Amino acid sequence: MAGEGLRKLTAVVIIFLALASGWMVVQTEGLTCYKPSTAFQGTCNSAEECGRVCFYQEGWDDGFCSGDKCICTQQCCC
């Protein structure tokens, strides 16, 4: 009888720890900042080219095409 109660308590504790650890992972992820590229010329058709312009000419981490514009991205805080 006492063994059954201990098993239920153990199961509840394990489930709680699994859920709590998942919440902590989500909270530690960084934020991404975005800005339209000022150096990219023309219509953005290549995310790779956009990323190169953002990285080498503007000092940002990467870039992607949104519609016909190049958007630069970088990890930012807070």
C-alpha positions as CSV (number, residue, x, y, z in Angstrom):
1,M,0.0,0.0,0.0
2,A,2.7,2.5,0.9
3,G,4.7,1.5,-2.1
4,E,1.9,2.5,-4.5
5,G,1.7,6.0,-3.0
6,L,5.5,6.4,-3.3
7,R,5.3,5.4,-7.0
8,K,2.5,7.9,-7.7
9,L,4.5,10.7,-5.9
10,T,7.6,9.7,-7.9
11,A,5.7,9.9,-11.2
12,V,4.3,13.3,-10.3
13,V,7.8,14.6,-9.4
14,I,9.2,13.3,-12.7
15,I,6.4,14.9,-14.8
16,F,6.9,18.2,-12.9
17,L,10.7,18.2,-13.5
18,A,10.2,17.4,-17.2
19,L,7.8,20.3,-17.6
20,A,9.9,22.7,-15.6
21,S,13.1,21.9,-17.6
22,G,11.2,22.6,-20.8
23,W,10.2,26.0,-19.6
24,M,13.8,26.9,-18.7
25,V,15.0,26.1,-22.2
26,V,12.5,28.4,-23.7
27,Q,13.3,31.3,-21.4
28,T,17.1,31.2,-22.2
29,E,16.7,31.6,-26.0
30,G,18.0,34.8,-27.5
31,L,16.0,37.4,-29.4
32,T,16.5,38.2,-33.1
33,C,16.7,41.8,-34.2
34,Y,15.7,42.8,-37.8
35,K,16.5,45.8,-39.9
36,P,16.1,46.6,-43.6
37,S,19.4,46.5,-45.4
38,T,20.7,49.9,-46.5
39,A,23.5,48.5,-48.7
40,F,21.5,45.9,-50.7
41,Q,20.7,47.2,-54.2
42,G,17.8,46.1,-56.3
43,T,15.1,43.5,-55.8
44,C,15.9,40.8,-53.3
45,N,15.7,37.4,-55.0
46,S,18.5,35.5,-53.2
47,A,18.6,35.1,-49.4
48,E,22.2,34.0,-49.8
49,E,23.2,37.2,-51.5
50,C,21.2,39.3,-49.0
51,G,22.9,37.5,-46.1
52,R,26.4,38.2,-47.7
53,V,25.6,41.9,-48.0
54,C,24.3,42.1,-44.4
55,F,27.3,40.2,-43.1
56,Y,30.2,41.8,-45.0
57,Q,28.9,45.3,-45.7
58,E,26.7,46.0,-42.7
59,G,28.2,43.8,-39.9
60,W,25.0,41.9,-39.1
61,D,24.8,38.1,-38.7
62,D,22.7,37.2,-41.7
63,G,19.8,38.3,-43.9
64,F,16.8,37.1,-45.8
65,C,14.4,38.3,-48.5
66,S,11.0,39.6,-47.4
67,G,8.9,40.4,-50.4
68,D,11.5,42.2,-52.6
69,K,13.5,43.7,-49.7
70,C,16.6,42.4,-48.0
71,I,16.2,42.2,-44.2
72,C,19.3,41.9,-42.0
73,T,19.2,39.9,-38.8
74,Q,21.4,39.5,-35.7
75,Q,21.1,38.0,-32.2
76,C,20.2,40.8,-29.8
77,C,19.7,41.0,-26.1
78,C,16.7,41.9,-23.9
